[in-house]
Amino acid sequence: MSRVIHLSFMQKYLDILKQYWGYDHFRPLQGDIIRSIASGKDTLGLMPTGGGKSLTFQVPTLAMEGLCVVVTPLIALMKDQVENLKKRGIAAAAIYSGMAHNSILMTLDNAVFDAYKFLYVSPERLASPIFIEKIKQATVCLIAVDESHCISQWGYDFRPSYLRIAEIRDLLPDVPVLALTATATPEVVEDIQQQLHFREPNVFQKSFYRSNLAYVVRTVENKDENLLKILNNVPGTSVVYVRNRKKTKEVADFLNLNGIVAENFHAGLRNETKDAKQSRWMSGETRVMVSTNAFGMGIDKAEVRTVIHLDLPDSLEAYFQEAGRAGRDEQKAYAVLLYNNSDATKMKKRVADTFPGKDMVLKVYEALGNYLELGVGSGLDAVYAFDIGDFCTKFRLPVLITYNCLKILQQAGYLELTDEQDSSSRVLFTVEKEDLYKLKNNPEQEKLIYMLLRSYTGLFTDPAYIDEETIAKRLQWTRIQVYDQLVGMAKERIIQYIPRKKTPFLTFIREREATERVILSKEAYDDRRERYVSRVKSVLDYAQEEYICRSQMLLSYFGEKDAKPCGCCDTCLKQKETQVTNDDFEALQSAIKQLLALESLPVNSLIKKLNTKEAKALQVLRFMLDNGQIEENECLRLKLK
């Protein structure tokens, strides 16, 4: 009877799943999480990468009245999900740093008037007064928190802006929250629920064990050569992860020179370029994607046969998530980490680079205030398109260390630094409106000026965000024609034109402080450094381990202490190769006696004649030596009784 009730309860969600996504059934755990949300319970779902996390809030929201607010730090993924929902006929929008104020206001107003079912928001936007004011007026049915490990200071990617989600909960006390993450240790699982003010503990997770995925670590000198060997031996699609952008191109070029179709990918590429590369990889036109950790989030390609790391990641959480992109079709796949001794040295340097000395952090803070021309006591909530390369050049600062100093200042609550994203082009007329018509413009300029004035408002008072593509379509020009005319008008000082570019945005959370009053608390610096060192040690332990099952090590790290050896990782296979059964032992012992009865032999010569695995032969020889059956004096010989 209860099963019938259960099925009828779930039927409307299955109908929605079929109507919008075309699936007949939920994946494991999806149904359980949806049932929990539908019952109004705060819920934490731990689902491995590719497990279909987004459906756990999208499906129940479509069965409810009102709006689902989705908090995620991944702007590219946010945009992708909004587009995917729109393609399915579902109203959705996004708000993130770098959007024009008018666009944010319009989106929030539409949300208040029920224009959307889903509103995606970056965590930095949650604290803005306009967001708080508007969200109180909206009918919110669910708060979904993606990458929820970011709210925990114990997590590998803690972001202070996530702590503001609790404030939104206080505004909407009756609205349930769904927290989602792919990886979390037991202490992070507990902390997520505390930080999000769960009314009672409520966690859904399945084992992280992947029976079809073989974890392999290879200690090698020449990583490129071994990479080529793996890709030639294991056919199919692959992702190769490296640490920096320059290396993505170097490795991709190397693979192409050796007959393997590869492309590179990193966050600094234009969106159109990334989309094109991703599309070719998804279709199989490109076999291998060589990438920084910017690639893979939100991408669901089932038949990836290998994920290969040429560089060590910062944490086992990151490694597990990236490696887990292999074999989602549940067919045999490999997660390979190529390691050599220089990696340990690089990891120690990474600690120093990630946590520069406090005096360096303060130096960067002071330089930043001067660069942005902010006086002490000013700058609260000011947002700047921030060119870190230009900043470092002007103040002679190392880029990587400066970036990490800014992240520490973010943890300490002084500023927010977003990831790189597209900044729309801007235009401002620098001549008065009356004077504009007195100018002797060429016909193309006149057409463009007319189109700008017709399409955008406020062009004579504030820079307006424009879209060259839209203007080109309306004029029936190419985008490059629009760009060239705008550049020409800027040179003639008719307009100020700032072309679209990829840039991070920097927001001052507090007024600029006098440098001597900046406090880097124990929580913001010392505790985080200690946890980072601990995570780095876990990665090195994993890479250097020769005997413990790789899968067991990873599962134990995530709290599954009773996991059994997988039987298919490199350490398990090595143990199988060296395991001596009773039959093996008797056969080898007999063969050794026969050979030594004929002549005394050096160890290496004897092993060659036995024609077996060296490790097996050595085990039997050690036993025979220990038990006085044979003796060694330069050569092995049978011991006379």
N, C-alpha and C positions, 0 to 999 in steps of 0.2 A: 504493500500500500504506500509506504514512504517513498519507494522508488518512483511510483506513478506521480506523486505530488512533486517530487524532485524534477522529473522530466517535464511536467507541465509548467513548473516555475521557470525552467531554463528555456522553454520553447521560444518565447519572444526574443530572447537574446540570440538563439540559433537562427531565428528568422532574419534578424538584423544582420547577422554574420553572413548569411546566404545572400541577402538583398544587396548589400554594399560591397562585400569582398568575394562572394562566390564560393565560400567554403561551407562544407556540410557539418564539420565538427570542430570543436576547440582543441588546441594542443594541450598536453598535460599541464596542469596548474592554472591555465587560463580560466577555465570554468569555475574552479574553486575561488579564485580571486574575484571574479565577476559576481559570484553568489554573495561573497562577503561584502563587497561594495554595495550591492543591491539591498543588503540588509542594513545599510547605514553605518557599517563598522569601519573605524580607522584600520587600514590594512597595509602591511609591508610585503611586497612580493620580490623574492630573489629569483630571478630568472636568467639563465645563461644567455650570452650574446646570441642573437638570432632566435630567441624563444618566443617572439611575438609579444613583447611587453606593451606596445602601444595599443593593441586591441583590448587590453584589460581595462583601459579607461574610455576608449572610443566607443566600444559596444554598449556598455551600461549607460553612458551619457545620452546616447541616441534613444534610449528607452525612458529617459527622465525629462522633466520640465526644467529648462534653464540651461546655464552656461557652465562648461568645464574650463577652469583655469589651469593651464599646463605650464609648470615652471621647468625650464631646461636651460643649461648654460651654453648649449651647442646651437649657435645661430644658424649655421648651414643646415643642420638637421631640422631645426624649427621651420625654416623656409620650405624644405623638402616635404615635411609632413603637411604643412598648410596646403601646398600645391597638390599633393596626393589626395587630400580630403576634398578639395575643390573639384578635382577630376571625377570624384565619385558622387558629386552633387551635394556635398556636405559643406555648409558655410563655416569658414574658419579664417582667422586672422592672427597676426603676430605683432608684438611690440618688443623692440630691442634697442640697445644703445646705438646712436648714430642716425636714428630716424629723425626726420624733421619734426619739430614740435607740432605743427599743424596736422601732420599725418597721425601722430600719436593721439592727439585730441579727437580727431575724427573717428579713429578706430575705437577709442574708449566710449565715445558717445554712441556709436553703433552697437557696442556691446551692451550698454545700458538699455537700449531699445530692442534687445533680443534679435539682433541681426545675425549673430553667430551662435554656433553650438560649441565651438572651441576657440579659446583665446590663449595663444602661446606667449609666454612672457619670460624675458631673461631676468634672473634674480636681482640684477642691479636696478631694475625698474620698479620693484615692489615697494620701495620706501618713498618713491616720489609722491608729493602731496596730491598731485592730480590723479595718480593711479588709485591711491587710497580713497579719495573722495568719490571717484566714479565706481569703484568696485563695490562700495557700500550701497550704491543705488541699483546695481545689477542683480539679477536673479541667478545666483551661483548654486549649482547642484553638486559640484565635486571639485576638489583641488587635487591635481595629479602632480607629483614631484618626481621627475625623471632624474637619473644620476643622483639618487638621494644620499649616497655615501658622501657627497660634497658637504653635507650639513654637519658631519662628524669631524671633530678635531683629531680623532684617532684614524680617520680615513686617509687614503693616499693622495686625495685631491681636494682637501678642505678649502671651501670658499666662504669667507665671512658673510657675503651677501645672502647666502642660503639661510642664515639665522633669522632673516626678516620674514621668512615664511610663517614662523610662529606668530608674528604680529598680525598677519593676514588672518590666521586662524582665530585670533582673539576678536577680530571684526566680524567673522562669520562662524560663530561658535557651534552652530548646528550642522555645518557642512562637513561631511566626512573627507578624509584625506587618504589618497593612495600613494604610497612611496614605492618607487621602483629602482632597482639596481641589479647589475649583473654579478657583481663581486662584492663581498663584505665579510670581514672576519667577525667572530661572535661578539667582540666588544663593540664593533661598529654597528652591528644589528641592534644591539641594546641601546646604543647612543642615538641612533636615528629615531627610534620610537620616543625617547625622552625629549630630544630636541624639537620634535614635531608635536609634542603634547598629546600623544596617543592616550585615549581614554582608558584603554586596557591593552596589554600586549597581544599582538595578533600578526603572526608571521607565517607566510606560505613559502616553502622552498622545497626543491627536490635536490637530490644528490647532484653534485657537480661532476660525478664520474661520467666519462665518455668512453664507452667500450671500444668504439671504432677509431679513436684517436690515439696514435702512438707518439709519446713524447720522447724526443731524442736530443742528447747533447753530444756534440763532437768536438773534441779538443784538437785543433788543427793549427798549422802555421799559416797556410795560404787559404784564406777564406773564399776568395773569388773562385779559385780552382775547385774547391769543395762544393761551392754553390752550383757551379756548372755541372759537376758530377751528379749532384742530387737531382737537378732539373732534367738531366738527360736520362736518369734511371727511373724517375717517377713521372709519368706523363700527366698532363692535365693542368688546370689553372692553378696559379700560385700568387701569393703575396709575399714580398720580401721587405722586411722592416729594417730601416737604418736610422741613425740618430739625427743627421742634419740634411738640410735641403740640397746642398751641393753634392753630397754623396748619392742622393737619389738619381741624379743625372749620370754620374760617373758609372754607377753599377748598371743602370739601364743601357747605357752606351756599350759597356762591356758585354752584356748579354746579347744585344743586337749584333755586335761584331762576331759573336760565336753562334749565330743562327737561331737564337731564341727571341721571339718577338716580345719586346718589353717596352714599357713607358714609365716615366717617373711622375710622382704626385706629391704635393705638399701644400700647406695652407696659403702660401704666398702666391699661388697661381690665380689668374682671373677665374671667376665662376664659370664663364663659358668654356674655358680651357679644361677646367676640372670636370665639368659635365660631359664634355666630348671624350676625354680620356676614360672616365668612368663608364660611359656608354660602350666604348669599344671593348673594355675589359669584361663588362657584363655579357656582351654578345659573343665573346670568344675570339673576336678579331685580334685582341691583344691577349697574349697568354699570361704574362707576368707583370704585375704592378709593383714597382719599387717605390716605397713610400716612407715618409715619417709617420708618426702615430696619427696624423691627420686623416688617414684613409681607413675606411672600414666601418665607422660609426653610422649605423642606420642602413648599411648596405647588406642585403640579404641574397647572397649568391650561394646556392646550396652545394655546388659541386667543386668547391676549392679542395684540391688534393694535398697541397703543401702550404704551410705558413712557415717562413724561414726568417729567423732573426740573425742579422750579421753583427748587431751590437746588442749589448745587454740593456734591458729596460730598467727603469728606476725602481720597479716594485714587482712582486709576484702577482699582485692584483692586475697591473697593466699587462703583464705577460700572459696571464691566464685568459684575459679578455681578448687579446690579439690572437693568441694561439687558437682560441675557440672559434675563430672564423673558418677554420678548416673542417671539412667533413660534415657540414650540416645536413647533407643528404643521408647521413648515417652509414655511408660506405667508408671503406678504409682510407684514412688520411694521416698525414704526418705533421707534427709541430717540431721543427728542428731549430736548435740553438747552436750556432757556431761560436766556439769559445777559444781564446788562447790566453797565455799568461799576461799579456799586455793589458787585457781587459780589466784585470784586478786593479792595476795602476790607474787606468782611466776612471774607474768607479770612485777611487779615493779622490782623484782630482775633481770629479763631479760633485762630491760633497762640498769641497772648498768653493767651487764655482756657484753652487746652489745657495750656499749660506756664506756670503762674503762677511768680513768683519763688520761689526756694528758701526765703526768709524766710517767705513766705505758707504754703508747705507745712508748715514747722515750726510755725507758729502754729496751723494746723488740727490737727496731731498733738497738740499740747499741749491744745487745747480739747477734743478727742475724749476724751483720758484723763480730763479733769475731768468731762465730760458723762456718761461711763460710770462715774464714781467708781472709777477704777482707780488704785491706788498704783503708784509706780515699782517694777518688779520683779515685778508681778503681771499676771494676765490671759492667760497662755499657753493657747492653744486655747479660750479663752472665746468663745462665740457669742452675738451679740445681734441681735434684730430691731431694725433701725436706721431711724429716721424722720429722713431728712436735712433735711426741712423744719423739723421741731421743733428739731433741732440748730442749724441756721443761724439760726433766729429767736432762740434763747436766747443765742447768741454773736455775733449781728449779723454774720453772714458771708454773702457772695453765694453762691447755691446752685450755679450752674454751675462757678464757680471752685473752690468747696469740693469738689464731686464730682471734678473733675480732680486736685485735690490728693490726695484719697483714692486715686485710680488710680495716681498717682506713688508714693505710699507702698506700694501693692500691688506695683508693679514693683520697689521697693527691698526687698521681703521683710518688711515689718512687719505687714501685714494682708491679708485677702482680703475683697473686697466683691462679693457676688453681685448679679445683676440682680434686679429686682422679681419676687417670686413669691408665691403664696398661702401665708399662714401659717394653719394650722388653728386653729379656736376652742379655747380652753382653759378648764377649770373646776376650781376647788379649793374644797372645803367649808371654811368658816371657823368652823363650830361643831363641837363634838365629836360623835361618832357617837351617844352616849347622849342628848345634848341635842337631837339632831335630831328624835327621836320625841316630845319634850315640846312642840315648837312647834305652835301652832294654824295649820296650813296649810290653804289652800283645797283643794278636791278636785283641781283641775288641778295645783297644785304637788305634791301627794302623788303623783299619777300620774307626774309628771316625775321627782321624786326617786327613786321606786321604779325607774323605767326607767334612770336614770343609774347607780344602785348595781348594777343587774343587768348593765348593759352595759360598765362600765368599772371598773378596779381602782385602788387607791391614791389615791382621790379626797380622802382626808383628810390625806395626807402631801405629795404633789407635784401640781402642775397636770397634769390629764389632757387629752390632745387628744381632742376630740369632733367628731362630724359631725351638725349639726342636721338635715340631710336624712334621714339614717338614723333618728334618733330620731323624727322626724315620721312616717315610714312605719310604724314600730313602734307608735306611739300613734294612728295614723290621724288625725293633725293636719296642718295646713299648717306650712311652715317658719317663717312669720311668728308663728304661735301659740307655737312652741317658743322662738323668739327673745324674744318679749314676756314669757313666763314666766321665762326665764333673767334678763332685765334686772330684772324685778320682784324675784326672789330676791336678786339682787346689791344692789339698793337696800335690801332688808331685812337685808343683811349675813349672809345664810345662806351665800352662795357668793361667790367672786371669779370674774368672768366676763370673759374677753377674747375678743371676737368675732373671727371670721376676718377678716383684712385682707390687703391687698397690701403687701408690704414687702420691701426688700432685707435680706440678712443680712450681718453684719459679724463676721469671725473674726480674733482676734489670733494671728498666726503666731509672734510672739515676745512675751516679757514686755514690758510698757510700759517704754520707756527714758526716762531723763532727756533732755529735749529737746535739750540741748547735745551729747548723744552720738549723736543720730540722724544717720546718714550717707546722703546722697543721692549715690550713686556716679556716675561718668562714664557708665557703662553704663545706669544707671537713669534718668538725667535728660539729660545733655548729648548723648549719642549718639542717644537716642530723639528729642529735640527736633530735632536736625539731620536725621534721616531723615524726620520729620514735615514739616519745612519743604520738603524735597526732593519729597515726595509732593504737597504742596499746589501747588508750582511745576508739577509735571507736569499736574495738573488744570487750572490756569490756562492753561498752554501749549496744552492740548487745546481749551479753550473759546475761546481767542483766535486760534487758527490759522485762516487763510483760504485756504490753498493746498494743504496736504498732505492726502491722503486720510485720513479719520477712522479707517477700519478699519486702514489701514497703521500709523497712530500707535499704536493700541491693541495690535496684534499685535507691533509692534516692542518695545513696553514689556514684553511677556511673552516676549521672546526670539526671535520669528519675524521675523528681519531681512530676509528675502527676499520678503516678501508683496507681491503686486501690488495696484494700485489696485482698489477694489471696483466702481467705476463707478456706484454708486447712492447714496453719501452726498452731503451738500450741497456739499462742495468739488469732488467729481468731477463732479456735475451742472453746477456753475457753470463748470467748465473746458470741459465739452461745449458749453454755451451760447455760450461766447466763442471756441471753436475755429473758426478760419477755414480751410475746405478750399480747394483750388486753384480749384474751380468757384465757390465763394462769393466768393473774392478777385477773380476775373476779372469776375464779374457785378457786384459792388459797385464795382470800379474803373471799369467802363464806365458804370454808372448815375451815379456822381459826376461823371465827365467830361461826360455829357449835361446834367446839371442845371446845372453851373457854366458850360457853354457858353452857356446861356440868360441867366444872371444870377449875380452874386456873392452869396454867402449866408453868414450867421453859422453857426457850427458847429451850434448847437442846431436851427436851422431846416433845415439840410441833413439832419441825422440824422432829423428827423421826416418829411421827404419820402422818405427812403430806405426807411422802414417796415421796419427790421430791428433786431436787438439792438444797443444803443448800444455795447457793448464790441467787437462785431465791426466796426462802422463806424469806431470810433476806431482800431482796429489798421490798417485799410486807409488811413485818412486820414494816420496817422502815417508809414506807408511812403511815401505819395505826397508828403508834405511833405519827408521826408528825402531823397527821390530827385529833388526839384526839379520834380515834375509839377504841383504846385499851390503857391500861396503864400498867406500870411495877413497881413492888415493890417486888423484889426477884422472883415473878412469874408474868406471863402475865395474864391479865384478861380483860374482856370486860368493857369498861368505862360506868358507869351508866349515863344515860341522866338526 
